[in-house]
Amino acid sequence: MAIKSAVAIASGKGGVGKTTVAVNVAVALAKTGAQVGLLDADIYGPNVPMMMGLQRMPPPRDNRMTPAEAYGVRVMSIAFLVKPEQALIWRGPMLHKAIEQFLKDVNWGELDYLIVDLPPGTGDAQLSLSQSLPLTGGVIVTLPQAVSQADARRGLEMFRQLQVPVLGVVENMSYLTLPDGTQMDVFGRGGGEELARAAGVPFIGSIPMDPEVRKGGDTGDPIVVAAPESAAARALAAIAHDIAAKVSEAAMQGGDVIPIQMIG
């Protein structure tokens, strides 16, 4: 199995739409013809299968787990292995083992991108992933408000401490377009750009609020598929394109990107 690049989507706090960004970026990349995997590393709160409209994975093959697939994306999550209502009360070593298995014991095949949805915060899951997989880069998702920025900055600095290149910052829920066409800044505006500027990293883009994004997450229809011409879908597609461009540019320059030759 060969994975050309692995990109982690992270945030400092929950509820900012990190998984929504990860899911839609993965699907948008797959729509370009790329071979894409999506790893749900949020062991305690795995939501990727629901957002991708998946309930189970195929039978194992060659003594390895087979990822489920939707919208051209191969998906692996702990949600496939436990009951929906089951709470996982695991200490660090158990979590580390689970993440390691999701990398080594899954038939990912040949991938251009492995998108990793990290849990919020800066804890065991992030450390375990960085120890098990050489990440090409990390993306930070934040809301515009100051509280979200503060937490996101901690997530950004986590990547730096783990020597993971920071590809940039994404601002989610930037504004809400009202029926009369005006825009309401529900959570303020410009916080993502301010965070990127203060941290000296690129600002990748902003995503407007859209009820269809929430609806698509609940029904397993990512907005980039369900309503590709919507402002939110166009923003997410542009973010996916920007991430792909940054990964390619770094690879060509032989810079900070670490190629992943083989896993397992």
N, C-alpha and C positions, 0 to 999 in steps of 0.2 A: 504494500500500500504506500502510495506517495501523496503527500499533501504539500502543495507548492507554497501556500501561505496560510497563516492562522491569525485571525483578527478577533480580539476580545472586545465586547461591548460592555461597558461598565458604568456605574454611577455610585455616588457616595451614599445615596439614600434610596429607599423604595418609593414607588408611586410616581416616578418621573417618565415612565414610558420606555424604559430601557429594553424590555422584551419586545415591545411593539417595534422599536427601531431595529433590533436584531432580526426579527422575523421578516420584516419588509425589506431590509437590506439584502438578506439571503435570497429571498424570492426575486427581487429586482436583478441581482447578479445572475441568477439562474435564467432569467428571461433573456439575457444577452447571449446565452449559449454556454456559459461557464458551468463547470461541474462543481457543485456547491454542497457542503455539509453544514448542518446546524446542530451544535452541541449545547444542550440545556444543562449548564453547570450549576444552575440554581437548585441545589439538591433539596433544600428545605421548602421551596415554593415553586415547583416546576410548572410553568404555564405554557411552555412552547407547544406541546401537543394540542391543547385546546385551541390556541391561536392558529394552528396549522390544520385544524380539522381532523386530527389523528387520534385514534383510541388504542391502537395496539401496533406492535411491530411484527414483521414476518418471522417464521420459524428460523432458528439458528442454521448456519451453513458452515461446514468445515470447522465445527467446534467453536465458532465465533457468532456473536450476536449480529443479526442483520438489521440495519437501520430501517425505520419506516420511511416512506417517501410521499411527498405531496408538493405540487407545483414545481416539480423538477429538483426539489431539495431533499437530501437524505438527512433524517432527523433521529437523534438519540436523546433519551431523557429517562430519568429515574421514574417518571410518571408511568412508563410502560411496565414497570416491574413491581409496583405496589398498588394497593387499593386507593381509589381516589380520595377517601377520607383519612387515610393513614398518615399520621404525623411521624416524621423521621427524627428521632431524638438521638442524634449521633454525635460522638466526640470527633475531634480532628482526625485521628488515624483512620476511622471508618470512612469519613468523608474523602480523605485522600485516596483510599483504596478504591472507592467508587469512581472517582474521576479518572484514576489510572486505568481502571478497567474499561471505561468508556472510550479511552484512546487506544488501548492495546488489544482489547478483546472484541472489537466491533469491526465488521467488514466495511470500512469506509470506501475502499477502492481508491481510484485515482481522483483526487480533488484539486481544483484550482484554488478554491477558498474553503477554509473551515471557519465559520462564524461561531463564536463562543459567547453565549449569553451568560454572563457572570451574575451571581447574586449581588444585592446591594452591600455596601460596606467594604471593609478592607481586612477580611479575616482569613480563616483557614482555606476556604475554597480558592481564593485568589492565589494564595501562596502555593497550594497544592498544584494548581494548574501551571503556574510558572515553573515549578520544579519538574513537571511531567512533560511539558510541551514547550518548545522554543517558539514563543509568540512573535509573529511578524510585527505586530503593532497593537495598540489599544485605542479605543474611541470612548470618550466620556460624554454621557448624556446628562443634561441638566435642564431645569426649568429656569425661567428668567429671574425669579425672585432671589433675594440675597441669601436666604437660608439654604436654598438648594445649591447656590453657587459655592457656599462655604463647604458643604458636604462633598460636592463634586470636585473641589480643589484637593480634598484629601484623597479621593480616588485617583486623581491625576498624579499626585505625588507618590501614591502607591506604585503606579506603573514605573515611575522614575527610579524608585528605590529598588524595584525588581529588575531594572535595566531593560524595560520594555519600551520601545519607541512609542511616543504618543502621536498618533496620526492627526488628532484634532478633537474639537469640541462640537457637539450638536446641541442646539437649543430646541427643546420640544414644547408644545403648547404655547407658542410664541404670541398668538393673538387669536381672537374669535371674530369671524366676519358676521355681522348682524344682517338681518333681512334687507335693511336699507343700503347695504354696501359698506357701511362704516366698520372700522375695526376696533374691537374692545381689547385692551391689554389686561386680561384677567389676572395674570401673575406678574405684571410689569413687562418691560421689554428691554432687550439689549444685554441681559445678564450673561448669556452665553458668549457673546462677543467680548464683553468685559473680562470674563474669566479667561478666555483664550489669550487676549492681549496681555493680561497680568501675568499669565504663566508662560508667555512666549511660545505658544503653539498655534497652529492654524485653526480658524473657525470654519467648520465644514458646511454648516447651513442651519436654517431654522425651519421648523415644521408648525404650521398653523393647527389650531384646534378644529376638529371636525367630528361630529357625532358618528359619522360613518366609520371612522377609525375604531372607535369603541365597539360599534356593532360588528364590524368585521373580526375583531379580536374575540368576541363572544361566540360567533358562529363559525369561526375557522376559515374566514374569507379575507385574507390580507388586503388592505386597501389598494396596494399596487396592482392587484388582480381585479378586485371587485369594482373599483372606480379609478382606473388608471389616469383619467384626465383631470381628476380632482386636484386642488392645490396641494393637499397633503401628500397624495401619491406622487405628484411631480417632484415635490421637495424630497421625498424619500428616495426616489429614483436618482435624483441628482446627487444625493449624499452617497448612495451606493457607487455611482460613477466616480465621485471624488475619491472615495476610499480605494477603489480599484486603480485609479490613476496614481495615487500616492504609493501604493504597494509596487506597481510596475516601475515607477520612476526610481524608487529606492533600490529595487532589484537591479535595474540597468546601471545605476551608478555604483553598485556594490557597496552601498552605505550601511545603514543600521539594520536593514532587514536580514533576518536569519533564515535561510532556506531550510525547509524541513524535508530531508531526503526520504526517510522511511520511519514508519511507526509500527511496532509489533515485530 
